[in-house]
Amino acid sequence: MKDKKGEGIEPGSFLMWAIFVLIALLAILYIIWKWDDFANYIGSKIFP
């Protein structure tokens, strides 16, 4: 999908991508920060 001006990225879609990337990075950092809790929880479920 290209608009009539020939520009590839619109400011709105760029903002959406920026927010999406920011949320993804925060989620990854949160999982890494809480990895011990996740590992202990999953381990207790697999090996009770």
Number of C-alpha atoms within 10 A of each C-alpha: 5 9 9 6 6 8 8 8 11 11 8 9 10 11 12 12 12 12 12 12 12 12 12 12 12 12 12 12 12 11 13 12 11 11 12 11 12 13 11 12 12 12 11 10 9 8 8 6
